[in-house]
Amino acid sequence: MKPVGCVIMASGLGQRFGGNKLLADFGGKPLVSRLLETVIDTPGLFPLTVTRYEEVAKLCREMGIAVLCHDLPYRNDTIRLGLQALLDRFSCREQQQAAPSAPYPRLCGCLFCPADQPLLRRDSLCALTEAFFRHSDKICRLGYDGRAASPVLFGHQFFPELLTLPQGAGGSYLIKKYPAQVMLVPARDPYELYDVDTPEELKFLSKL
């Protein structure tokens, strides 16, 4: 199976939350830990967390997850930095192979996963990657009952545009540009799609 990168998007400013929501308590753990545990438990994903928070970076290092810290302002910055770092990582490994006839495989796709979806499940991430391997020309997006959400998995053919998104744009820019290429993959549970933007949402999801 060819490798799929996973950029964990952990650079939000948390303005609606009133602080760094990723470190807020969620069932006795930092909120971001829930998503990190799910990603590293999903086979076939090669995760990299992109964050502006040293506390989040420390958590990632403790869990053995690669991390990239930055202080750039926009979502397109997070996407570009994360994807380029993963591409560089795999390119370097390929060049370091002792046997030229057996190069390290290049990334066939990249999953972009917000760090504030604490109820996201491993089963749903597996379903997303499995759908991608069956339909690698599609933009595979998690959803439930017709409602589209994150995470989103893009094939390598979209990498050039992901690396050059307009200022402030995210993956939704390409989703709107190529609507016929978007395929919804059902989540196992509707609450997996919920993210945390406010203290009230954190409290609601914590009860679940």
Salt bridges, closest charged atoms under 4 A:
GLU37 OE2 - LYS29 NZ 2.76
ASP41 OD2 - ARG122 NE 3.60
GLU54 OE2 - ARG61 NH1 2.85
ASP77 OD1 - ARG80 NH1 3.08
GLU94 OE1 - ARG106 NH2 2.96
ASP116 OD2 - LYS21 NZ 2.68
ASP123 OD2 - ARG121 NH2 3.32
GLU161 OE1 - LYS177 NZ 2.63
ASP197 OD2 - ARG16 NH1 3.47
ASP197 OD1 - LYS21 NZ 3.09
